[in-house]
Structures are given as structure tokens and as C-alpha cells.
């Protein structure tokens, strides 16, 4: 790496790694050397290497894989596309008809750069309250399958196979979700509902979904398994009443009293 170039050390390392990857060392599909190996090779601290690699992740040149390290995606669209397709096909089963299946294996909580191991805002971690590398299969209904298929047809995937990304290929920020959610609420709800706390934040969808399944008569153990919670937590935290269901519930109670 040339010492004559100006700028922070991590940016110079990132540029050198970009050059090496373009020259096929390492090639697309291979694993990037570990932070420790890179730090020894460049004669810098691991934190500096971590910042450099974060730059490559930000641009989609490499992608983290839980428990394995970082895989080189390359800047060849066809090679990156093959890697992304493999990741997508592994994690998403989206048939033309019927129910699909999503396989969840990592999370990307927003913690702030100063609190993450990677030096980025979003750090890759395993699933909450599960063993390392443990996955959770989540069946999804036909309507959601159709929505995801339409999304993929129009937008494709990120270089690392993610379904949703920002304009630079990175992870969507919380503010983006919030803006989209507010627009969706105004479109889907009545003016009176928009001013109410109903579906005030995206996470409320989880409460609504689990309550819907329980009210539909799905066994609590099945709902808990699909939600990734214990039955105790499910009934204590997520078994809420649904908006507009009071009349239906009252009729059920009246029918039971008259029986």
C-alpha cells in the first residue's frame, strides 16, 4: 500500500483492498482474510482494519456472514448477482402459489457506531434468545409471498442478497421505515384512526399479527413458535384486542350465554 496517499489510514486500506479485489485477490465468492490477518499485513490495529472493511461493506463489495466472516461480493455485477441469488434462494421460498417460507438467521440492530464491533451503525448478530447460528423458519401467507415476488421482480436484491436496501445498497435506516409507515397509515386508515394511537409504529404489526392468529383460533403453542416467543410471553405481552372486533366478541359472548 502506498504511503504517499493522503487521508485517514482506514480509507487508504479500504482503497487498497478494493484494488486487490478488482484484481481477483481474493476473488468474488471467497472469504476476506480475517481482521487479525489484515491488521498484521498492513501493520495497523484491528480497529483500523475494522473501519476499512466497514467501508467495503457499505458499498456492497463484501458482505458479513454470521459466524463465518466476510465474503467478497466483487464489483462484477454477474458475480455479485450469483452470490446474492444464492443467499436469497437459501433464505426465501416464494412459490408462485400458496404459502412461502422465510428462514431468519441474523439480526441487524441499530446500536450506533461506537457500540458495534464492526464500527458501523448496524451490527450483525444472531437471533435473540437463541443459540449461535440457530435459525428460525417463518411461514408467510400467499399475499405476502406475492408482495415480495413483485418487489424482487422490480428491484432485485442488494449485492449480499438482502431484499431491502437504501439507494447506496446499505441497510435501511430507522427514519426511512418511519416515513414509509406514516405514509402507509394515512393511506390505509380513516382520518379518525390516523390521529389515534392505532398502529402508531411498525412494531405494532407484530402485536396485530399475533393477536389475529390467536383470535382466529390458532393454538397458542403454534403462534408462539412462529413468533419466536414462549407461550407465557405471548399471552402476557402480545395477546391484545383488535380494533373493530368488539361487536364480534360481544356476539360470541351473547351466544355462549344463551346456549
Buried (B, 14 or more C-beta within 10 A) or exposed (E): BEEEEEEEBBBBBBBBBBEBBEEEEBEBBEEBBEBEEBBEEBEBEEEBBBBBBBBBBBBBBBBBBBEEBBBBBBBBEEBBBBBBEEBBEEBBBBEEEEEBBBEBBBEBEEBEEEEBEBBBBBBBBBBEEEEEEEBBEBEBEEEBBBEBBEBBEEEBBBBBBBBEBEEEBBBBEEEEBEEEBEEEBEEEBEEEBBEEEBBEEEEBEEBBBBBEBBBEEEEBEEBBBBBBBEBEEBBEEBBEEBEEEEEEEEEEEEEEEEE
